[in-house]
Amino acid sequence: MTSIKRDPLPFLPLTPAAFHVLLTLADGPRHGYLILKEVDERTNGEVRLSTGTLYGLIKRFLDDELIVETRSAAGEDDRRRPYKLTPLGRDVASAEAERLERLVTAARGARLLSRPRTT
Protein backbone atom coordinates (compact mmCIF):
# COMPACT_ATOMS: atom_id res chain seq x y z
CA MET A 1 0.00 0.00 0.00
CA THR A 2 1.43 3.38 -1.02
CA SER A 3 0.64 6.44 1.03
CA ILE A 4 -0.09 9.68 -0.76
CA LYS A 5 2.08 12.59 0.34
CA ARG A 6 -0.13 15.50 1.43
CA ASP A 7 0.67 19.09 0.56
CA PRO A 8 1.65 21.14 3.64
CA LEU A 9 0.76 24.51 2.04
CA PRO A 10 -2.98 24.49 2.86
CA PHE A 11 -2.01 24.52 6.56
CA LEU A 12 -0.06 27.80 6.22
CA PRO A 13 0.36 30.34 7.60
CA LEU A 14 0.56 29.03 11.15
CA THR A 15 -0.08 31.18 14.18
CA PRO A 16 3.01 31.79 16.32
CA ALA A 17 1.56 29.50 19.00
CA ALA A 18 0.95 26.68 16.51
CA PHE A 19 4.42 27.04 15.00
CA HIS A 20 6.08 26.94 18.42
CA VAL A 21 4.21 23.77 19.36
CA LEU A 22 5.31 22.02 16.15
CA LEU A 23 8.83 23.39 16.60
CA THR A 24 8.98 21.88 20.09
CA LEU A 25 7.77 18.52 18.82
CA ALA A 26 10.39 18.56 16.04
CA ASP A 27 12.93 17.73 18.76
CA GLY A 28 11.01 14.59 19.75
CA PRO A 29 7.91 13.48 21.65
CA ARG A 30 6.69 15.76 24.43
CA HIS A 31 3.69 15.83 26.76
CA GLY A 32 1.59 18.95 27.27
CA TYR A 33 3.31 20.45 30.31
CA LEU A 34 6.74 19.99 28.74
CA ILE A 35 5.52 21.67 25.53
CA LEU A 36 4.28 24.66 27.56
CA LYS A 37 7.56 24.89 29.43
CA GLU A 38 9.79 24.59 26.34
CA VAL A 39 7.81 27.18 24.35
CA ASP A 40 8.08 29.59 27.26
CA GLU A 41 11.85 28.99 27.57
CA ARG A 42 12.53 29.15 23.81
CA THR A 43 10.73 32.48 23.48
CA ASN A 44 12.00 33.98 26.75
CA GLY A 45 8.39 34.28 27.86
CA GLU A 46 7.23 36.17 24.74
CA VAL A 47 4.90 33.30 23.78
CA ARG A 48 2.96 31.94 26.72
CA LEU A 49 0.46 29.28 25.88
CA SER A 50 -2.56 28.74 28.09
CA THR A 51 -3.55 25.13 28.61
CA GLY A 52 -6.74 25.83 26.66
CA THR A 53 -4.78 27.14 23.68
CA LEU A 54 -2.31 24.24 23.81
CA TYR A 55 -4.93 21.51 24.02
CA GLY A 56 -7.04 23.20 21.34
CA LEU A 57 -3.98 23.09 19.06
CA ILE A 58 -3.25 19.49 20.01
CA LYS A 59 -6.83 18.49 19.15
CA ARG A 60 -6.62 20.27 15.80
CA PHE A 61 -3.20 18.77 15.03
CA LEU A 62 -4.47 15.29 15.89
CA ASP A 63 -7.53 15.79 13.66
CA ASP A 64 -5.32 17.09 10.81
CA GLU A 65 -2.84 14.22 11.32
CA LEU A 66 0.06 16.58 12.02
CA ILE A 67 0.80 14.81 15.30
CA VAL A 68 0.01 11.47 16.92
CA GLU A 69 -0.18 10.40 20.52
CA THR A 70 2.58 8.02 21.57
CA ARG A 71 2.67 5.61 24.43
CA SER A 72 4.16 6.69 27.74
CA ALA A 73 7.44 5.08 28.68
CA ALA A 74 7.40 2.48 31.43
CA GLY A 75 7.29 4.12 34.84
CA GLU A 76 5.93 7.44 33.53
CA ASP A 77 2.71 9.00 34.73
CA ASP A 78 -0.11 7.47 32.64
CA ARG A 79 -1.96 10.81 32.71
CA ARG A 80 0.79 12.41 30.63
CA ARG A 81 0.22 11.82 26.96
CA PRO A 82 3.27 12.36 24.78
CA TYR A 83 2.74 13.59 21.23
CA LYS A 84 5.06 13.44 18.25
CA LEU A 85 5.12 14.90 14.76
CA THR A 86 3.95 12.85 11.82
CA PRO A 87 5.81 13.19 8.51
CA LEU A 88 3.07 15.64 7.43
CA GLY A 89 3.51 17.62 10.65
CA ARG A 90 7.26 17.88 10.01
CA ASP A 91 6.56 19.01 6.42
CA VAL A 92 4.13 21.67 7.67
CA ALA A 93 6.63 22.95 10.28
CA SER A 94 9.40 23.02 7.63
CA ALA A 95 7.17 24.84 5.13
CA GLU A 96 6.31 27.45 7.77
CA ALA A 97 9.99 27.91 8.67
CA GLU A 98 10.80 28.42 4.99
CA ARG A 99 7.92 30.92 4.68
CA LEU A 100 9.24 32.87 7.66
CA GLU A 101 12.77 32.78 6.25
CA ARG A 102 11.49 34.36 3.01
CA LEU A 103 9.81 37.11 5.06
CA VAL A 104 13.05 37.84 6.90
CA THR A 105 14.96 37.91 3.61
CA ALA A 106 12.43 40.39 2.23
CA ALA A 107 12.74 42.54 5.37
CA ARG A 108 16.51 42.59 4.95
CA GLY A 109 16.07 43.55 1.29
CA ALA A 110 13.88 46.46 2.39
CA ARG A 111 16.57 47.42 4.92
CA LEU A 112 14.28 46.77 7.85
CA LEU A 113 16.90 44.40 9.25
CA SER A 114 20.48 45.38 8.78
CA ARG A 115 22.21 42.09 9.50
CA PRO A 116 21.52 38.71 11.04
CA ARG A 117 21.05 38.89 14.78
CA THR A 118 23.21 36.77 17.05
CA THR A 119 21.78 35.28 20.19
Backbone bond lengths (Angstrom), bond angles and torsions (degrees), N, CA, C in turn:
res aa  C-N    CA-C-N  psi(-1)  N-CA   C-N-CA  omega(-1)  CA-C   N-CA-C  phi
1 M - - - 1.444 - - 1.525 108.62 -
2 T 1.305 117.50 128.69 1.454 123.34 -179.60 1.517 109.70 -101.66
3 S 1.330 116.12 129.85 1.456 118.14 177.55 1.526 109.43 -88.56
4 I 1.303 115.52 145.22 1.454 121.78 179.98 1.523 108.10 -90.33
5 K 1.328 115.75 127.46 1.459 120.42 179.14 1.531 109.16 -74.43
6 R 1.333 115.70 125.06 1.468 120.91 -179.30 1.518 110.62 -88.17
7 D 1.304 115.45 146.64 1.455 123.33 179.88 1.532 109.80 -76.47
8 P 1.331 118.50 125.55 1.462 120.35 179.89 1.534 113.68 -76.77
9 L 1.330 118.42 -17.96 1.465 121.24 -172.86 1.523 115.53 -60.51
10 P 1.342 120.02 -34.95 1.478 118.20 178.27 1.536 113.63 -62.38
11 F 1.324 118.02 -17.07 1.459 121.61 -179.41 1.533 112.49 -84.93
12 L 1.334 116.82 -9.50 1.464 121.71 -175.19 1.515 111.35 -95.97
13 P 1.305 118.75 155.02 1.462 127.07 -5.03 1.527 110.78 -78.08
14 L 1.316 115.59 154.82 1.457 121.57 175.75 1.522 109.23 -91.35
15 T 1.304 116.34 151.40 1.462 119.51 170.82 1.528 107.55 -70.84
16 P 1.328 117.93 158.59 1.465 118.92 176.27 1.534 111.96 -55.62
17 A 1.323 117.35 -41.35 1.467 120.08 179.88 1.526 110.75 -61.39
18 A 1.318 117.37 -46.51 1.463 121.04 -179.41 1.518 110.76 -62.89
19 F 1.332 117.03 -43.04 1.465 119.84 -179.70 1.518 110.53 -63.22
20 H 1.322 117.61 -42.34 1.474 119.96 -179.21 1.527 111.84 -65.60
21 V 1.314 117.82 -34.38 1.472 119.47 176.89 1.528 109.56 -65.86
22 L 1.325 117.78 -47.77 1.470 120.08 178.52 1.516 111.20 -63.44
23 L 1.330 116.75 -38.94 1.465 120.91 178.27 1.526 110.96 -60.87
24 T 1.305 116.84 -41.40 1.469 120.71 177.72 1.523 110.83 -64.04
25 L 1.317 116.94 -41.94 1.468 120.04 -179.08 1.524 112.64 -73.44
26 A 1.331 117.81 -15.96 1.468 120.46 176.94 1.520 111.09 -64.90
27 D 1.332 117.12 -23.10 1.466 121.44 178.08 1.518 113.09 -82.81
28 G 1.327 117.65 -8.26 1.458 121.44 179.95 1.511 110.71 134.44
29 P 1.338 116.66 173.23 1.466 121.12 -177.18 1.532 112.23 -59.35
30 R 1.318 115.17 141.79 1.458 122.22 178.50 1.527 108.40 -145.01
31 H 1.333 116.27 148.94 1.461 120.88 172.42 1.530 108.22 -94.41
32 G 1.312 116.80 168.99 1.457 122.68 -171.53 1.513 115.37 -52.47
33 Y 1.333 117.61 -50.67 1.462 119.91 -177.08 1.529 110.51 -61.92
34 L 1.323 116.72 -40.85 1.460 120.04 -179.95 1.530 110.89 -66.25
35 I 1.328 117.50 -36.10 1.471 120.60 175.97 1.526 109.27 -61.76
36 L 1.333 117.24 -47.85 1.468 121.14 179.18 1.519 111.00 -56.58
37 K 1.312 115.89 -46.60 1.460 121.87 -177.32 1.533 111.45 -64.98
38 E 1.326 117.46 -45.10 1.460 120.89 -177.59 1.528 112.24 -68.92
39 V 1.331 117.77 -37.29 1.468 120.02 176.77 1.525 109.28 -63.80
40 D 1.309 116.90 -44.12 1.455 121.26 179.06 1.533 110.71 -60.29
41 E 1.333 117.02 -45.18 1.467 121.12 -179.62 1.531 111.65 -67.29
42 R 1.326 117.23 -44.24 1.467 121.42 -177.73 1.518 111.75 -61.76
43 T 1.334 116.35 -34.88 1.466 120.83 -175.07 1.530 112.07 -100.22
44 N 1.322 116.94 9.29 1.471 120.87 -176.53 1.523 111.78 50.86
45 G 1.321 116.05 39.16 1.456 122.05 176.67 1.519 115.12 81.33
46 E 1.345 118.09 0.80 1.470 120.26 -179.82 1.523 112.21 -71.12
47 V 1.328 117.02 -30.18 1.467 121.28 175.64 1.517 106.72 -116.53
48 R 1.317 114.97 111.15 1.464 120.83 177.71 1.514 107.50 -117.57
49 L 1.305 114.49 115.54 1.459 120.52 -179.21 1.520 109.93 -89.39
50 S 1.322 116.66 132.59 1.461 119.20 169.95 1.527 106.80 -78.69
51 T 1.311 116.58 161.37 1.467 118.71 177.82 1.515 110.39 -63.62
52 G 1.338 117.32 -35.01 1.468 120.36 178.14 1.512 112.15 -62.92
53 T 1.338 116.52 -43.14 1.465 120.77 177.85 1.518 110.31 -64.31
54 L 1.340 116.49 -46.91 1.463 120.15 -178.55 1.518 110.91 -60.08
55 Y 1.322 118.03 -50.11 1.462 118.94 -175.13 1.527 112.02 -73.46
56 G 1.322 117.65 -24.13 1.464 120.10 170.80 1.526 110.60 -66.24
57 L 1.338 116.32 -42.54 1.471 120.53 176.48 1.522 111.11 -64.47
58 I 1.328 116.25 -43.95 1.464 120.06 179.91 1.527 110.16 -59.71
59 K 1.332 117.10 -44.19 1.472 119.51 178.68 1.523 110.53 -60.84
60 R 1.330 116.76 -46.21 1.465 120.19 179.46 1.529 111.25 -62.71
61 F 1.327 117.23 -43.09 1.469 120.82 -179.82 1.527 111.38 -65.22
62 L 1.328 116.89 -37.21 1.467 119.79 175.93 1.526 110.27 -64.88
63 D 1.340 116.47 -45.71 1.471 121.04 179.55 1.533 111.48 -61.57
64 D 1.345 116.45 -38.24 1.470 121.30 -178.75 1.530 113.01 -85.25
65 E 1.333 116.11 -0.11 1.469 122.91 179.82 1.531 112.90 62.83
66 L 1.341 115.67 34.39 1.461 120.24 174.33 1.522 110.96 -88.02
67 I 1.330 116.40 -24.59 1.458 122.53 176.75 1.527 108.97 -136.87
68 V 1.313 114.97 163.18 1.467 121.79 172.61 1.516 108.08 -135.19
69 E 1.314 114.89 153.62 1.457 120.61 175.04 1.523 108.13 -81.72
70 T 1.319 116.24 136.55 1.462 120.51 177.44 1.525 108.64 -109.26
71 R 1.279 115.20 167.84 1.462 119.23 178.20 1.521 110.41 -79.57
72 S 1.320 116.00 145.47 1.460 120.86 175.54 1.518 109.10 -70.00
73 A 1.312 115.41 147.28 1.464 120.55 176.66 1.524 108.78 -70.53
74 A 1.311 115.29 155.78 1.464 120.39 179.26 1.525 109.54 -57.13
75 G 1.322 115.90 134.97 1.450 120.49 178.71 1.522 114.08 87.89
76 E 1.337 118.17 -7.90 1.461 120.39 178.24 1.521 110.26 -85.28
77 D 1.294 115.38 158.84 1.459 122.74 177.94 1.533 108.90 -62.27
78 D 1.330 116.97 121.63 1.468 121.50 -178.44 1.523 112.85 -65.49
79 R 1.339 117.69 -18.30 1.466 120.01 178.85 1.522 111.48 -74.53
80 R 1.328 116.83 -23.03 1.465 120.46 179.37 1.518 108.89 -83.00
81 R 1.305 114.63 124.65 1.457 120.43 -178.74 1.521 109.18 -110.32
82 P 1.316 117.33 108.75 1.469 118.54 178.04 1.535 110.63 -76.16
83 Y 1.320 115.00 146.79 1.455 122.25 178.28 1.519 108.20 -124.13
84 K 1.333 115.83 149.89 1.458 119.56 175.88 1.525 109.46 -138.36
85 L 1.331 114.61 157.78 1.459 120.15 178.27 1.517 110.94 -69.64
86 T 1.303 115.49 144.67 1.465 121.31 167.95 1.539 106.41 -89.84
87 P 1.320 118.00 169.78 1.476 118.40 174.40 1.534 111.83 -56.15
88 L 1.338 118.01 -38.16 1.464 120.32 177.18 1.525 110.39 -64.70
89 G 1.325 117.57 -42.43 1.459 121.29 178.62 1.518 111.80 -60.04
90 R 1.328 116.74 -40.62 1.473 120.83 177.27 1.528 109.84 -65.58
91 D 1.333 117.11 -40.90 1.472 120.49 178.48 1.531 110.97 -63.47
92 V 1.333 117.04 -40.03 1.463 120.72 179.19 1.531 109.89 -65.74
93 A 1.330 117.37 -45.66 1.470 120.57 179.00 1.530 110.40 -61.89
94 S 1.331 117.59 -41.80 1.470 121.13 178.44 1.523 111.48 -64.67
95 A 1.327 116.84 -42.69 1.466 120.71 179.11 1.524 110.76 -62.91
96 E 1.327 117.50 -38.66 1.462 120.67 178.01 1.527 110.40 -68.02
97 A 1.325 117.84 -41.19 1.467 120.57 177.77 1.529 110.59 -61.57
98 E 1.327 116.79 -40.78 1.463 120.40 177.97 1.528 110.83 -66.27
99 R 1.329 117.53 -38.63 1.465 121.79 177.59 1.525 110.30 -61.80
100 L 1.324 115.81 -45.09 1.462 120.37 179.40 1.528 111.34 -65.93
101 E 1.318 116.51 -37.22 1.467 120.31 177.76 1.531 110.47 -62.04
102 R 1.340 117.19 -40.72 1.467 120.47 177.65 1.533 110.92 -63.53
103 L 1.333 117.24 -37.49 1.460 120.87 177.46 1.532 111.12 -64.29
104 V 1.316 116.84 -42.63 1.461 120.65 178.71 1.528 110.21 -65.31
105 T 1.314 117.13 -41.22 1.467 120.74 176.90 1.522 110.59 -60.27
106 A 1.328 117.20 -42.93 1.459 121.08 177.84 1.527 110.99 -64.07
107 A 1.323 117.42 -40.10 1.464 121.06 178.54 1.527 110.75 -64.15
108 R 1.317 117.02 -38.55 1.467 120.05 176.01 1.531 110.47 -65.34
109 G 1.338 115.97 -41.30 1.459 120.38 178.29 1.518 112.54 -61.85
110 A 1.321 116.66 -31.17 1.464 121.96 178.31 1.529 111.46 -89.26
111 R 1.305 115.50 7.74 1.473 123.70 179.59 1.535 113.03 60.12
112 L 1.321 114.86 31.56 1.462 119.29 173.11 1.513 110.74 -84.47
113 L 1.312 116.20 -24.74 1.464 123.30 174.61 1.523 106.96 -124.98
114 S 1.295 116.56 124.95 1.451 118.17 -175.16 1.518 113.53 -80.09
115 R 1.308 117.47 -40.06 1.463 120.41 -179.42 1.515 108.82 -156.46
116 P 1.322 116.35 163.01 1.470 118.11 179.00 1.524 110.87 -58.87
117 R 1.318 114.93 139.08 1.461 120.50 178.22 1.520 109.39 -82.77
118 T 1.295 116.28 145.48 1.462 120.87 173.69 1.518 107.85 -107.34
119 T 1.317 114.89 144.88 1.467 118.31 -178.34 1.483 111.09 -101.58
